[in-house]
Amino acid sequence: MQCLPLSMVGSVLRVALFDLSTSPAFEQSTTDHFHSAPLSFWIVLMSCRSHFFTFLLLVFVGGTFPSSGDAEEWKLLWKHNNHSTAYSDPALVEGVIYVGSEDHHFYALHAKDHQVIWSFPTQGQIHGEPLVTQEHVYFESDDRKLYKLHRDSGKLAWSFEIEPSGSVRHDYVFFNKTSSKPAVKDGKVYFGTGNHRAYCLNDADGTLLWSFQAADRIRTDPVFHDGNVYFVSFGPVLYAINAETGTQTWKKKLKPRNFHEGMVLNSPVLFEDMIMMGFRNGNLQCFDTKFGDLLWSLYYGGSWVDAMGLVVDDKLYVGSSDACIVRCIDVRTGRIHWERSVGGRTFGQPAAWKDKVIFGRSGALPGNSNLESGIVALNTSDGKIVQEIKLPLPQQEGPFTPFGVLGDPVVEDGILCFADEEGNLYAYQLNPS
């Protein structure tokens, strides 16, 4: 079937989606959103499928990008390039940025001026977000080690060598460029790895307490509830594991349609007795923690939901990839309060600052030169865009060049910090009002 001309699709899709929006199926907050869609929608969708996500934006936001209104004044404090090697997601704690790099080093930097406080060398690239506690910093490196450093000096407390089976490969083409962020609870350190295992270590000396064999790689962060620790592996499979013994409490096997849909990179979000997470089959789903039963599900039209959500005041804020939309969702019911096109893909967890949520935006060359790169801030009440930081497109290198902010922006005391795919680390002073 031939694709409709670009000039025709906007008006035709509006007619078809008007029929869809008035159907009962559109009111449901489940994966059945489109199951009973009118025939006119599916005819048009098939005829313009090569432009699908572009036209979704056109239709749902009325063909125009949302106005930012009176943008706040944000001041660039500094921009630091790390010799064109990418940084991990940063952590910002008490005025210090803790961040790993593909140059095999982990850094502590002053947030005000990016002066290096200390650096620690490893034998591999560092992609995952670190955990920062009162006295220590934990992170995973591609040299198959988990490190615990003294936060004030950067000196090694201990390291744990991960078993050399399986794969720790990070594949840029599929945006598989992250590692599990460790978690510390009750004197134990928990983390997942690329060798298909979840580990529990003694926090005092780094000795192994137990390991759990999963079906595939674990790139997600652990969360805890009622004596269990929860991990998600590629597959995807959601595991509930007894945090003390490492034995399986239950598992939830989901059924992707292809390999890409089985890659789970966004970590689960825990709220009360619910776990929420997105998948590359276009679904954002909520499960109960006791048995893994599905409580609600939302569909993003086939777009990956790789972004880790953020819960603020009983609302879940989650972005998406190709659909380029951010949604504000009722945590308990899955009902959409608002959604907004942000002009770029959102892969990272947003940061909360006052009455705003701040997302990173990204894309990849070739094919995404029309997408916005950088940062976008939205009001939590209505999704109105109040500020944008637009980054220039890079020069394409090779067949695939990611650009923009794929990771998590972080905010502390009015300072915003984020890293882009060209090896730049940024700090902005946000409007104090």
LINCORZI-V289393 format. One record per helix or strand of 2 or more residues. SS is the DSSP state (2 for helix, 1 for strand). FROM is the first residue (numbers start at 1). TO is the last residue. If there is no record, write none. Layout:
ss,from,to
SS,FROM,TO
SS,FROM,TO
//
This chain:
ss,from,to
2,6,21
2,24,27
2,31,34
2,39,47
2,49,60
1,75,81
1,91,93
1,96,101
1,105,110
1,116,121
1,131,132
1,136,141
1,145,150
1,156,161
2,172,174
1,183,185
1,188,192
1,197,202
1,208,213
1,223,225
1,228,233
1,237,242
1,248,253
2,260,262
1,269,271
1,274,278
1,283,288
1,294,299
1,310,312
1,315,318
1,325,330
1,336,341
1,351,353
1,356,365
1,374,379
1,385,390
1,401,404
1,410,412
1,415,419
1,424,429
//
